[in-house]
Amino acid sequence: MTFTVPNHISHHLVETVTSALIAEVQATCKQKNIQVDHHKAEGIRWPYFSTGRYIIESQKRLEERSTVFGWDEPRYYPHYANIVDEAHAQALSTISLLEQRVGQHMTDQEYIYKTDLKINYSNQLIEGRVYGCTYEYGNVAGLPAGATVQEKKEATKFEIYVRMIWNYRYGENSANGHLTQYTQFRSERHGTEMIGKSKVQRATDEEKAKKAAEKQAAADAKQQAKWERFAKLPVQLEKWLTKEIHAEAALITDEGLAKAKAQCDAMDCTFHKDWYIKRSQERIEKNNAMRNDCRMWQNNTTALKKLFAEGIDTRQKLKDLYGVW
């Protein structure tokens, strides 16, 4: 059974957070309006002021241009609609946190039969206990099979102590520029020991497993897309290698050798014909070996998949494997 914060507690939290935020924004507006009056009286130019979401700047159009305000004299008022929205969101976060704190001390086999949370109106803190027990169905260890519901309840009851702590962040230190009210809850369980994982822990584990599965699915999809691109390389490389083989073969024809020697002579360099021929022949040999495998891979991808699994998964890595430039 899921614990739900009682309505009177929820309403108290909403009212407390809202009234405090309104008071803080009202104080800011009052201070700004005092500053406006001071600038007006002393003839000091009024600087630009960013109001944000929670303050409205209302401007009065002047009959003559002022050296202090220009054409518009400002006054500042709280933007109550935005304040209420922000306060309500903060209160809902607090309510959710309280339910989570109680839930981390319970399992699905347990339920709450009494909630005794009180509000200390002197400091607006919530403190109290939540009482629960194991579902009264079935047998309970240590009790006879014919035990009554009340006897089962007494044997399996527990209580969760909860205490709230307020934390305040003002002005620039707050999330909204005025006042952010954070809450913490201290909680502990007494009575029957909890068996198994709590609802909160189980939900956390399920969320982690879901994220891990999504992450793995994304990684698998990315790897599959990479393989599909890699599997197209044999056709592409065969065409490219054929051109390279023809280009290297052309370099060691009589015409190619004569051209290479002429270039060396023009640069006043020695032309090493034997080395030049050997280099091209080695390149042709490597290119031809890779081209033969590319043709084989087009009909049988088993060997290509093995290379891919071993990390040879890009065009450059495949070329490096064969020593191909």
C-alpha positions as CSV (number, residue, x, y, z in Angstrom):
1,M,0.0,0.0,0.0
2,T,1.4,3.4,-1.0
3,F,1.6,6.1,1.6
4,T,-0.1,9.4,0.7
5,V,0.4,12.6,2.6
6,P,-2.9,13.7,4.3
7,N,-4.7,16.6,2.8
8,H,-4.3,18.9,5.8
9,I,-0.5,18.4,5.7
10,S,-0.4,19.1,1.9
11,H,-2.5,22.2,2.3
12,H,-0.3,23.4,5.1
13,L,2.9,22.9,3.0
14,V,1.4,24.8,0.1
15,E,0.3,27.7,2.3
16,T,3.6,27.9,4.2
17,V,5.7,27.9,1.1
18,T,3.4,30.4,-0.8
19,S,3.0,32.9,2.1
20,A,6.8,32.9,2.7
21,L,7.7,33.5,-1.0
22,I,5.0,36.2,-1.3
23,A,6.4,38.0,1.8
24,E,9.9,37.9,0.4
25,V,8.9,39.3,-3.0
26,Q,6.8,41.9,-1.3
27,A,9.7,43.0,0.8
28,T,11.9,43.2,-2.4
29,C,9.3,45.3,-4.1
30,K,8.9,47.6,-1.1
31,Q,12.7,48.1,-1.0
32,K,12.9,48.9,-4.7
33,N,10.1,51.4,-4.5
34,I,11.9,53.1,-1.6
35,Q,15.0,53.3,-3.8
36,V,12.9,54.8,-6.6
37,D,11.6,57.6,-4.3
38,H,15.2,58.2,-3.1
39,H,16.6,58.5,-6.6
40,K,13.7,60.8,-7.5
41,A,14.3,63.1,-4.5
42,E,18.1,63.2,-5.0
43,G,18.1,63.5,-8.8
44,I,20.1,60.3,-9.1
45,R,19.8,58.5,-12.4
46,W,17.8,55.2,-12.0
47,P,19.7,52.2,-13.2
48,Y,18.3,49.3,-15.2
49,F,16.7,46.6,-13.0
50,S,15.9,43.1,-14.2
51,T,12.6,42.1,-12.5
52,G,12.6,38.4,-13.3
53,R,9.4,36.2,-13.2
54,Y,8.1,37.3,-9.8
55,I,8.1,41.1,-10.0
56,I,6.1,43.3,-12.3
57,E,7.5,46.7,-13.3
58,S,4.7,49.2,-13.8
59,Q,5.7,52.3,-15.6
60,K,4.1,55.8,-15.3
61,R,4.5,57.9,-18.5
62,L,5.9,61.3,-17.6
63,E,4.7,64.5,-19.3
64,E,8.4,65.7,-19.6
65,R,11.5,63.7,-19.9
66,S,13.2,63.1,-16.6
67,T,17.0,63.1,-16.0
68,V,16.3,60.3,-13.4
69,F,13.9,58.0,-15.2
70,G,13.7,59.2,-18.8
71,W,10.1,59.1,-20.0
72,D,8.8,56.3,-17.6
73,E,8.9,56.3,-13.8
74,P,8.8,52.7,-12.5
75,R,7.0,51.1,-9.5
76,Y,7.4,47.4,-8.6
77,Y,4.7,44.9,-7.6
78,P,4.7,41.1,-6.9
79,H,3.6,38.9,-9.8
80,Y,1.3,36.8,-7.7
81,A,0.3,34.3,-10.4
82,N,3.9,33.3,-11.0
83,I,4.7,33.3,-7.3
84,V,1.8,30.9,-6.6
85,D,2.9,28.6,-9.4
86,E,6.5,28.5,-8.1
87,A,5.4,28.0,-4.5
88,H,3.0,25.2,-5.5
89,A,5.8,23.4,-7.4
90,Q,8.1,23.7,-4.3
91,A,5.3,22.3,-2.1
92,L,4.6,19.4,-4.4
93,S,8.3,18.5,-4.3
94,T,8.2,18.5,-0.5
95,I,5.1,16.3,-0.5
96,S,6.8,13.9,-2.9
97,L,9.9,13.8,-0.7
98,L,7.8,13.0,2.4
99,E,6.0,10.1,0.6
100,Q,9.4,8.8,-0.6
101,R,10.9,8.9,2.9
102,V,8.0,6.9,4.3
103,G,8.0,4.5,1.3
104,Q,11.6,3.6,1.8
105,H,10.7,1.9,5.1
106,M,7.9,-0.2,3.6
107,T,7.4,-3.2,1.2
108,D,4.4,-4.2,-0.9
109,Q,3.4,-6.7,1.7
110,E,2.8,-4.0,4.3
111,Y,0.2,-1.2,4.6
112,I,-0.5,1.9,6.6
113,Y,-3.4,1.7,9.0
114,K,-2.8,5.0,10.9
115,T,-1.1,8.3,10.2
116,D,-0.3,10.6,13.1
117,L,1.6,13.5,11.6
118,K,1.3,16.8,13.4
119,I,2.2,20.4,12.5
120,N,4.1,22.5,15.0
121,Y,2.6,25.9,14.2
122,S,5.3,27.7,16.1
123,N,8.0,26.7,13.6
124,Q,5.9,25.2,10.8
125,L,7.6,21.9,11.1
126,I,5.9,18.5,10.5
127,E,6.7,15.7,12.9
128,G,5.0,12.4,13.9
129,R,4.6,8.7,13.2
130,V,3.1,6.5,10.5
131,Y,1.8,3.1,11.7
132,G,1.6,0.0,9.6
133,C,1.6,-3.8,9.6
134,T,1.9,-6.7,7.3
135,Y,-1.3,-7.6,5.3
136,E,-3.4,-9.8,7.6
137,Y,-4.0,-12.5,5.0
138,G,-2.3,-15.9,5.2
139,N,-0.1,-17.3,7.9
140,V,2.3,-15.2,10.1
141,A,5.5,-16.8,11.4
142,G,5.3,-17.5,15.1
143,L,1.5,-17.5,15.2
144,P,-0.9,-20.5,14.9
145,A,-2.8,-20.9,11.6
146,G,-6.1,-19.8,13.2
147,A,-4.7,-16.5,14.5
148,T,-7.1,-13.6,14.3
149,V,-6.6,-10.5,12.2
150,Q,-5.9,-8.5,15.3
151,E,-3.3,-11.0,16.5
152,K,-1.6,-10.9,13.1
153,K,-1.7,-7.1,13.2
154,E,-0.1,-6.9,16.7
155,A,2.6,-9.4,15.7
156,T,3.6,-7.6,12.5
157,K,3.1,-3.9,13.4
158,F,5.7,-1.2,12.9
159,E,5.9,2.5,13.1
160,I,7.9,5.0,11.0
161,Y,9.1,8.2,12.7
162,V,9.3,11.3,10.5
163,R,10.7,14.7,11.3
164,M,10.9,17.6,8.9
165,I,13.7,20.2,8.6
166,W,13.4,23.5,6.7
167,N,16.3,24.9,4.7
168,Y,16.1,28.4,3.2
169,R,18.0,30.0,0.4
170,Y,17.6,33.8,-0.1
171,G,18.2,36.2,-2.9
172,E,21.1,35.3,-5.2
173,N,21.7,32.1,-3.4
174,S,18.2,30.8,-4.2
175,A,17.0,29.1,-7.3
176,N,14.4,31.8,-8.2
177,G,16.3,34.9,-7.0
178,H,14.1,35.5,-4.0
179,L,13.5,32.5,-1.7
180,T,13.7,28.8,-2.3
181,Q,12.5,26.6,0.6
182,Y,14.1,23.2,0.7
183,T,13.0,20.5,3.1
184,Q,14.7,17.5,4.5
185,F,13.0,14.6,6.3
186,R,14.6,12.4,8.9
187,S,12.9,9.0,9.2
188,E,13.5,5.7,10.9
189,R,11.5,2.5,11.4
190,H,10.7,0.8,14.7
191,G,9.0,-2.5,15.3
192,T,8.8,-5.5,13.0
193,E,11.9,-5.7,10.8
194,M,11.3,-5.0,7.1
195,I,11.7,-8.1,4.9
196,G,12.9,-7.6,1.4
197,K,13.4,-4.5,-0.5
198,S,11.4,-1.4,0.2
199,K,9.1,0.1,-2.4
200,V,11.5,3.0,-3.0
201,Q,14.5,0.7,-3.4
202,R,12.6,-1.6,-5.7
203,A,11.4,1.4,-7.8
204,T,15.0,2.7,-7.9
205,D,16.3,-0.7,-9.0
206,E,13.7,-0.9,-11.7
207,E,14.5,2.6,-12.9
208,K,18.3,1.7,-13.0
209,A,17.6,-1.5,-14.9
210,K,15.4,0.4,-17.3
211,K,18.0,3.0,-18.0
212,A,20.7,0.3,-18.3
213,A,18.5,-1.5,-20.9
214,E,17.9,1.7,-22.8
215,K,21.6,2.5,-22.8
216,Q,22.5,-1.0,-24.0
217,A,19.8,-0.8,-26.7
218,A,21.2,2.5,-27.9
219,A,24.7,1.1,-27.9
220,D,23.6,-2.0,-29.8
221,A,21.7,0.2,-32.4
222,K,24.8,2.3,-32.8
223,Q,27.0,-0.7,-33.3
224,Q,24.6,-2.2,-35.8
225,A,24.6,1.0,-37.8
226,K,28.4,1.0,-37.7
227,W,28.5,-2.5,-39.0
228,E,26.1,-1.8,-41.8
229,R,28.4,1.0,-42.9
230,F,31.5,-1.2,-42.5
231,A,29.9,-4.0,-44.5
232,K,29.7,-1.7,-47.6
233,L,33.5,-1.2,-47.6
234,P,34.4,-4.3,-49.6
235,V,32.6,-3.0,-52.7
236,Q,34.0,0.5,-52.2
237,L,37.5,-0.6,-51.5
238,E,37.6,-3.1,-54.5
239,K,36.9,-0.2,-56.9
240,W,39.4,2.1,-55.1
241,L,42.1,-0.6,-55.0
242,T,41.7,-1.4,-58.7
243,K,42.4,2.2,-59.5
244,E,45.4,2.2,-57.2
245,I,46.8,-0.9,-58.8
246,H,46.4,0.5,-62.3
247,A,48.0,3.8,-61.2
248,E,51.0,2.0,-59.6
249,A,51.4,-0.2,-62.7
250,A,51.5,2.9,-64.9
251,L,54.4,4.3,-62.9
252,I,56.7,1.5,-63.8
253,T,56.0,1.3,-67.5
254,D,58.7,2.6,-69.9
255,E,56.8,5.9,-70.2
256,G,56.3,6.1,-66.4
257,L,59.9,5.5,-65.6
258,A,61.1,8.0,-68.2
259,K,58.7,10.6,-66.6
260,A,60.0,9.9,-63.1
261,K,63.6,10.2,-64.2
262,A,62.9,13.5,-66.0
263,Q,61.4,14.8,-62.8
264,C,64.5,13.8,-60.8
265,D,66.8,15.3,-63.4
266,A,64.8,18.6,-63.2
267,M,65.4,18.7,-59.4
268,D,69.1,17.6,-59.8
269,C,68.4,14.3,-58.0
270,T,69.6,10.8,-58.6
271,F,66.9,8.5,-59.9
272,H,67.1,5.0,-58.3
273,K,65.2,3.0,-60.9
274,D,65.4,-0.4,-59.1
275,W,64.1,1.0,-55.8
276,Y,61.4,2.9,-57.7
277,I,60.2,-0.3,-59.4
278,K,60.4,-2.4,-56.2
279,R,58.3,0.2,-54.3
280,S,55.5,0.1,-56.8
281,Q,55.6,-3.7,-57.1
282,E,55.2,-4.0,-53.3
283,R,52.3,-1.6,-53.3
284,I,50.6,-3.5,-56.1
285,E,51.1,-6.7,-54.2
286,K,49.5,-5.4,-51.0
287,N,46.7,-3.7,-52.9
288,N,46.0,-6.9,-54.8
289,A,46.0,-9.0,-51.7
290,M,43.4,-6.7,-50.1
291,R,41.4,-6.5,-53.3
292,N,41.2,-10.3,-53.4
293,D,39.9,-10.4,-49.8
294,C,37.4,-7.6,-50.6
295,R,36.0,-9.8,-53.3
296,M,35.8,-12.7,-51.0
297,W,34.0,-10.7,-48.3
298,Q,31.3,-9.6,-50.7
299,N,30.1,-13.2,-50.9
300,N,31.0,-14.3,-47.4
301,T,30.9,-11.8,-44.5
302,T,32.0,-14.3,-41.8
303,A,35.7,-13.3,-41.9
304,L,34.7,-9.6,-42.1
305,K,32.5,-9.8,-39.1
306,K,35.4,-11.5,-37.2
307,L,37.6,-8.5,-38.0
308,F,34.9,-6.1,-37.0
309,A,34.5,-7.8,-33.6
310,E,38.3,-7.6,-33.1
311,G,38.1,-3.8,-33.5
312,I,39.1,-3.5,-37.1
313,D,35.9,-1.5,-37.7
314,T,36.9,1.5,-39.9
315,R,38.2,1.9,-43.4
316,Q,41.6,3.2,-42.2
317,K,42.0,0.3,-39.7
318,L,41.3,-2.1,-42.5
319,K,43.9,-0.4,-44.8
320,D,46.4,-0.4,-42.0
321,L,45.9,-4.1,-41.5
322,Y,47.1,-4.8,-45.1
323,G,49.7,-2.0,-45.1
324,V,47.9,-0.2,-47.9
325,W,48.4,3.5,-48.2
